[in-house]
Amino acid sequence: MDDHPEPGQAFMSAPVTEHFWHELGSTAGAQFALFGLGEVAAGRGAPHRAGQLLGAGQALLPATDPLLHMVVPYDLSARLAAARARGDTTAFDGGLAEGQHWTVDEAMAAGLASPASPGTDLE
């Protein structure tokens, strides 16, 4: 039995966490979830999808958000570089550019989608 949920299942279990972020007056929880799902996609050999999810999280979470640096130290530049290095850099870069233009609703839908195979992208 596989003890690791699919990324979409993990994302769907986040409402309590998202409620916590909302109580703090921040939407950062969804963006951090997108970062995590992007890293999962990179690890599963889906560079385009990884770029899309990481790009959406990057665009939706302002670099000035204090939570990015204080409460939850997250070195976005290093994480992007690591995810990019795991696969086809051209596919990753294309996905990153696409994801940066997504609305929060598009990004959430992408995060909930479960690709049939590691190479499946969201286009």
Secondary structure, DSSP 8 states (H G I E B T S, - for coil): ---S--HHHHHHT-HHHHHHHHHTT--HHHHHHHHHHHHHHHHTT-HHHHHHHHHHHHHHS-TT-HHHHTTS---HHHHHHHHHHTS-HHHHHHHHHHHTT--HHHHHHHHH---SSTT----
